[in-house]
């Protein structure tokens, strides 16, 4: 317990210090259109992510309370990811062809319906709810961003680097909302003893309010090339990635591999740290504070003129160091547990590899905080507008497939093993296969680091070429506004 409390206090001090540095180094961006657009987007995004975080801590517990075993629960988890893979590509195509606002408004209704299915203990109803949940998360993590980037770049003609401000703010407050949501969920379910279904019911009004705000305040301004292209085909985005734009293939590979590793972390940290008997709520808060530090660090580095593509390479490298350390330590821990001389080891020495893994996880969460604003900005710059939601969803397909593969690795049943994790956490992955899974994750992170290095060079070349080709038309007020904005913002980061 001392380790966890001490870590949280240190991280809070670091977060406070970095926040002060950000305030000192960042320039104030004042533009009415930018502020109005950002507020419209972030209010809805915060409501949506808060609703999502409310449910997270009690998904497994709800299924367990209904009497389902780990195999059945794993099937329900896999259904959600499979649904996101299968229907996400359709969602992206519909959003690009028929409008992003409609899909974003539909998100709240679909996800609220998913929450309502949690009131039934029937497996078929829960199964259907996971399908709705998969569709909803596909919309949340692609179509919302696609709507905002289009409005930012194509309608309001705002400077591209201001995307960093919005995505950095979105990531930071998402981490804060995750902590608040975890506390609220626990208070409802355990303190007030309203049961594990209560967080899902609480999420419904937030989801419906998000839909109402989208309908009442968002506008739809499709770019001219979308309006002219009436034959936008389902596989056009996939063809673009594999046959026409190498830079998109590189970015998609980075996102797919990195986020695959991220989801394996989500399902594995609880059983790995179980030997320390961690207070799960406190550990979750520690990870979220580390995530928030990463987002603030991204904002600080951007203000010091570091380039987003280089920060993406940095986050991949940091993730690789973290996962390599965890792979070594958990392999050592399992070896000690099965060694015939393990009883000679003191309890402190037995826990030491797991403590090292814990600190490595904290470092990894910081890299995740760097990752999200960086990848959001780079997607906004390189994905063509008329394929934006489609391409983003295709990027998520390999990640969902790999996560499903990880969830098929069953928990080993060993009643005589004192190191077996307790039944209060989602043990849908066999803890004895963690070294293998984490070794695969290390390979993925090596590939992302190499790929991001190649991407960084190609991106710099592409953006430089595009900037040289820009010619401002005489009497074009929107183009002149862009020049004025760049002139006013003296500390703006180079693209």
C-alpha positions, 0 to 999 in steps of 0.5 A, a space after each residue: 500500500 505504501 508503494 501505491 500511495 507514495 507513487 500517487 503523491 509523487 505523480 501528483 507533484 510531477 503533474 502539478 509541476 508540468 502543468 505550471 511549465 505548460 502555463 508558462 511556455 504556451 501562448 494564448 490562442 484567442 480566436 472566436 471561431 476556434 473557441 466556439 468550435 472547440 467547446 462544441 466538440 469537447 462538451 460532447 466528447 467529454 459526455 461520451 467518454 465519461 459515460 464510457 468510463 462509468 461502465 468500464 470498472 463493472 463490466 466483468 463484475 456485472 457478468 460475474 454477478 449474473 453467474 457467468 463463468 470466465 469462458 462465457 465472459 470472454 465470449 462477451 468481451 470478444 463479441 464487443 471487439 469483433 463487432 467493432 471490427 465488423 461494423 466499424 468499417 460500415 460505420 466509417 463508410 456511412 459517416 463519410 458518405 452520408 454525414 458525420 453529425 448523424 452518426 455522432 447523434 446516433 452514438 448516444 442512442 446506440 450506447 444508451 441501448 447497450 446500457 439498457 441491455 445490462 439490466 437483463 441476465 439473459 446471455 442473448 440480450 447481453 450478447 446483443 448489447 455487446 454488438 451495440 457497444 462495439 458499434 458505439 465505440 467505433 463511432 466514438 473513436 473515429 466519427 467524432 474526430 472526423 467531424 471536428 477535423 473537417 470543421 477545423 481545417 475545411 470550414 473554419 480554415 483554422 491553422 492545422 497546428 491548433 489541432 494539437 491544442 484540442 486533442 491535447 485538452 481532450 486527452 488530458 480531461 479524459 484522464 481526469 474524467 476517468 478518475 471521477 467516473 471510477 469513484 462515482 461508479 464505486 460509490 453507486 455500486 458499493 457504497 450505496 449498494 445499488 449493484 453493479 448495474 447502477 453505473 450503466 444506468 447512470 451513463 444513459 442520461 449523459 449519453 442522451 444529453 450528448 445526442 441532444 447537444 449534437 443535434 442542436 449545436 453541431 453543423 454539417 459542412 461536407 467538403 466539395 469533393 465529398 459532395 461531388 463524389 456520389 460513387 464513394 465505394 465501400 472499399 475505396 478507403 482500403 484501396 487508398 491505404 494499400 495502393 495509393 498512399 504509403 504514408 497512410 499504410 505506415 500510420 495505420 500500422 503504427 496505430 494498429 500495433 500500438 493500440 493492440 499492445 494497449 488493450 493487452 495492457 488493459 486486460 493484463 495489469 490486474 492479474 500481473 499485480 495481484 501478488 501485491 494485493 493492490 487496491 484496484 481503484 487507487 492503482 487505476 487512479 495512478 495510471 490515469 494521473 500518469 496518462 494525464 502527465 503524458 498529455 501535459 508533457 505533449 503540450 509542453 514539448 509542442 510549445 517548445 517546437 518539437 514536432 508531433 511525428 517525432 513525439 510519436 516515435 518517442 512514445 513508441 520507444 518509451 512503450 518498448 522500454 516499458 514492455 521489455 522490462 515487464 516481460 523480463 520481470 514477469 518471466 523472472 517472477 514465474 520462474 521463481 514461483 516454480 523454482 524448488 528453491 523459491 521458499 528460500 526467497 524472502 517475500 520482498 524479493 518475490 515481490 520485487 519483479 512485480 513492483 518493477 513491473 508496476 513502475 514500468 506500467 506507470 511509465 507506459 501510461 505516460 507514453 499513452 498520454 503522449 500517444 493520443 494527441 500525437 496520433 490524433 493530430 497526424 491522422 488529421 493531417 494525412 487522411 484525405 477528408 472524404 475517407 477520414 472516418 472510413 480510414 480511421 475505422 480500418 486502422 482499428 480492425 487489426 487491433 480488434 482482431 489481435 485483442 480477440 486473439 489475446 482474450 481466447 487465451 484461457 486462464 489456467 485452473 490451478 487450485 493448488 497454486 497460491 499465486 493464482 489471481 482472485 476471482 474478483 478481476 477479469 482473468 480472461 487471459 492465462 497468466 502463465 502465457 503473459 511472458 509469451 504475449 508480452 514478448 509478442 507485444 515487444 515485437 509489435 513495439 519494435 515494429 511501431 518504433 521503426 515504422 514511426 521513424 520511417 513515417 516521420 521522414 515521409 511525413 516531413 517530406 509530404 508536408 513540405 511539398 504540400 506547403 510549397 504547392 499552396 498558392 493563395 488566390 487573390 481576394 480569398 478572405 479565408 486564406 488571408 484569415 489564415 495568414 493573419 492567424 499565423 502572424 498573430 500567433 508568434 509562438 505557433 509550432 511549425 507544421 
